[in-house]
């Protein structure tokens, strides 16, 4: 015969298990998988007054968004996979003055804070590392239900990108726009 205390303990254990399962289910719901075949990470700017655009063909990302308890974005993009479709740009980007892929083959973004700011919108702060230099960045990310969208402005000279050949950004724009279109 169970005592009142044992019934209470039994129900508290069941209640605890229900809350644990609910929290686990919530984490699963908010962990997103990027569909890389339908996603793009593009970069754009100007060279000699003319616009250019390129894409990183190889990258990896994990995303866990609020209301998950530990929201996080971690992304790695492989600099040798940068392609513009222009032979001159594509042969110059890997060089030591630009992406320096021999010494720093990857760029990396790791979030430090993600806050839901409105329905489907997130304020993201983190560190972007390029050429071994880490700098804080902040941007808004929008979840449309089918994709995550973000535009990030990068100051290329802050990462010593093209610093030797174009230190005053006379030829290549100082601001490079990175456009994320991540299918989920």
Secondary structure, 3 states (H helix, E strand, C coil): CCCHHHHHHHHHHHHHHHHHHHHHHHHHHHEECCEEEEEEEEEEEEECCEEEEEEECCEEEEEECCCCCCCEEEEEEEHHHEECCCHHHHHHHCCCCCCCCCCCCEEEEEEEEEEEEECCEEEEEEEEEECCEEEEEEEEEEECCCEEEEEEEEEHHHHCCCCCCCCCCCCECCEEEEEEEEEC
